[in-house]
């Protein structure tokens, strides 16, 4: 039976994207994201994920994203193993991008906390005039 390998993550870039080109002039862009999550004990935990994008998506990400900018990514998990210079076995889990979405930045759109105070709960709502009722 074939498995299912798909992840969707939303976070902020931990570093500026790094664009490179492979031998056949295909763009490849590597960047990292931090995904925040509240644990059961109320403390915030952060998961750091390395991401690789290819082709036109790699070029767009390199052009429009910088460290700290929010992003929503979709992709598949990749597991790599190698030996380091000392001969120790190393491994890494990362995401190969299949799609992404721009998200509004907290300071420039959509995520501001409300500055106006809601009306008190015990306040009576205004009563409509009889002419305003639809029936």
C-alpha positions in Angstrom: 0.0 0.0 0.0 1.4 3.4 -1.0 1.5 6.0 1.8 0.3 9.6 1.9 2.9 12.3 2.3 1.5 15.8 2.6 2.0 18.7 5.0 0.5 22.1 5.4 2.3 24.6 7.6 1.9 28.3 8.5 4.8 30.2 10.0 7.4 32.9 9.6 10.6 32.8 7.7 13.6 32.3 10.0 16.1 33.6 7.5 16.2 35.2 4.1 15.7 32.7 1.2 18.8 31.5 -0.6 18.4 31.1 -4.3 20.8 28.8 -6.3 20.7 27.3 -9.8 21.4 23.6 -10.5 23.3 22.5 -13.6 20.3 22.6 -15.9 19.6 26.2 -14.7 16.6 25.1 -12.6 16.1 27.5 -9.6 16.2 26.0 -6.1 15.5 28.1 -3.1 16.1 27.1 0.5 14.6 28.8 3.6 13.4 28.0 7.0 10.2 28.7 8.8 9.2 28.7 12.5 5.8 27.3 13.4 4.5 28.4 16.8 2.2 26.2 18.9 0.7 26.5 22.3 1.4 23.4 24.4 -1.1 22.0 26.9 0.7 23.7 29.8 0.1 27.0 28.1 3.7 27.6 27.1 4.5 28.4 23.4 6.6 25.9 21.6 8.4 26.5 18.3 9.1 24.0 15.6 11.8 25.0 13.0 11.4 23.5 9.6 13.7 23.7 6.6 12.0 24.1 3.2 13.2 23.6 -0.4 11.3 25.2 -3.4 12.1 24.5 -7.0 11.6 26.3 -10.3 9.4 29.4 -10.7 8.1 29.0 -7.1 11.8 29.2 -5.9 12.3 32.5 -7.8 9.0 34.0 -6.6 9.8 33.2 -2.9 13.3 34.6 -3.3 12.0 37.8 -4.8 9.1 38.4 -2.3 10.0 36.9 1.0 12.4 37.9 3.7 13.2 36.9 7.3 10.2 37.3 9.5 7.5 37.4 6.7 4.6 35.0 7.2 3.9 32.2 4.7 1.6 29.2 4.3 3.3 26.3 2.7 2.2 22.9 1.3 4.5 20.1 0.4 5.9 16.7 1.3 8.3 15.5 3.9 11.8 14.4 2.9 14.1 12.4 5.0 17.8 12.6 4.3 20.7 10.6 5.9 24.5 11.2 5.5 27.7 10.8 7.4 29.5 13.9 8.6 33.2 14.6 8.5 33.8 12.6 11.7 31.9 9.6 10.3 28.9 10.1 12.5 25.5 9.3 11.0 23.3 12.4 10.6 19.7 12.7 9.4 17.3 15.5 8.7 13.6 15.9 8.0 12.6 18.8 5.7 9.8 19.8 3.4 9.9 20.0 -0.4 7.4 22.7 -1.4 4.5 22.0 -3.8 2.6 25.3 -3.2 2.5 28.4 -1.0 0.4 31.4 -0.2 1.2 34.9 0.8 -0.2 35.9 4.2 -0.8 39.4 5.5 1.9 40.7 7.7 1.0 41.4 11.3 2.0 45.1 11.1 0.5 45.9 7.7 -2.8 44.1 7.4 -5.4 42.2 9.1 -3.8 41.0 12.3 -4.1 44.1 14.4 -5.7 43.8 17.8 -8.9 45.8 18.2 -8.3 49.2 19.6 -12.0 50.0 20.0 -13.6 48.5 23.1 -16.7 46.4 22.6 -19.8 47.6 24.3 -20.5 46.1 27.8 -22.5 42.9 27.8 -25.1 44.2 30.2 -25.9 47.2 27.9 -29.3 47.2 26.2 -29.1 47.0 22.4 -30.8 49.8 20.6 -34.4 49.0 19.7 -35.4 49.4 16.0 -38.2 51.7 15.0 -41.3 49.9 13.7 -40.6 51.3 10.3 -37.2 49.5 10.2 -38.6 46.0 10.8 -38.8 43.8 7.7 -42.2 42.4 8.6 
